[in-house]
């Protein structure tokens, strides 16, 4: 199971962009949640049955998406350490 922790601008389009990113690739998340925190939207997406390399590529591409400041990828199976793509939310984008 891979978890994508995404820090995005608190914008009405942030959540649909993230959901659409996975939908365009025919990936159905196991879970998806979002919350607002000090001007940022924190989005967590869990996806099962992804190869570690595929998950890393998806995290990198998510980090290039408009309105997304950072992406952290965690493999709960322990196959890879947590990876962070992009600037931390404390940095203005």
C-alpha positions in Angstrom: 0.0 0.0 0.0 1.4 3.4 -1.0 0.3 6.6 0.7 0.6 9.9 -1.1 0.6 12.9 1.3 0.0 16.0 -0.7 0.3 19.6 0.3 -1.7 21.8 -2.1 -3.0 25.4 -2.1 -6.3 25.8 -0.4 -8.0 26.2 -3.8 -11.4 24.7 -5.0 -9.5 23.0 -7.9 -6.8 21.3 -5.8 -8.9 18.2 -4.7 -10.4 17.6 -8.2 -7.0 17.9 -9.8 -5.5 15.2 -7.5 -8.5 12.9 -7.9 -8.4 13.5 -11.7 -4.7 12.7 -11.7 -5.4 9.2 -10.5 -8.6 8.8 -12.6 -6.7 9.6 -15.8 -4.4 6.7 -15.1 -7.2 4.3 -14.3 -6.1 4.0 -10.7 -8.8 3.7 -8.1 -7.6 4.8 -4.6 -8.3 2.7 -1.6 -9.0 5.9 0.3 -8.8 9.6 -0.2 -9.1 12.3 2.5 -8.6 16.1 2.7 -8.4 18.8 5.3 -7.6 22.5 5.5 -4.8 23.7 7.6 -3.6 27.4 7.7 -4.1 28.1 4.0 -3.1 24.7 2.8 -5.1 21.7 1.7 -3.6 18.4 3.1 -4.7 15.5 0.8 -3.9 11.9 1.6 -4.4 9.2 -1.1 -3.9 5.5 -0.4 -3.4 3.2 -3.4 -2.9 -0.6 -3.3 -1.1 -2.8 -5.8 1.4 -0.2 -7.2 5.0 -1.2 -7.9 7.4 1.0 -6.0 8.9 2.5 -9.2 5.4 3.3 -10.5 4.5 5.0 -7.2 7.7 7.1 -7.2 7.0 8.2 -10.8 3.4 9.2 -9.8 4.7 11.2 -6.8 7.2 13.1 -9.0 4.5 13.9 -11.6 2.0 15.0 -8.9 4.7 17.3 -7.6 4.7 19.0 -11.0 1.0 19.6 -11.0 -0.3 23.2 -10.6 -1.3 24.2 -7.1 0.6 21.3 -5.5 3.5 22.4 -3.3 4.8 19.0 -2.1 4.2 15.3 -2.2 5.4 12.8 0.3 5.2 9.1 -0.7 5.2 6.3 1.9 5.3 2.6 1.3 3.5 1.0 4.2 4.9 -2.4 3.1 8.4 -1.1 4.1 9.8 -1.7 0.6 11.0 1.9 0.3 11.7 4.8 2.7 9.4 7.9 2.7 10.2 10.2 -0.2 9.4 13.9 -0.4 9.0 15.8 -3.6 8.8 19.6 -3.7 9.1 22.3 -1.1 7.7 22.1 2.4 4.4 23.9 3.0 6.1 26.5 5.1 7.8 27.8 1.9 5.8 30.2 -0.2 5.1 29.0 -3.7 
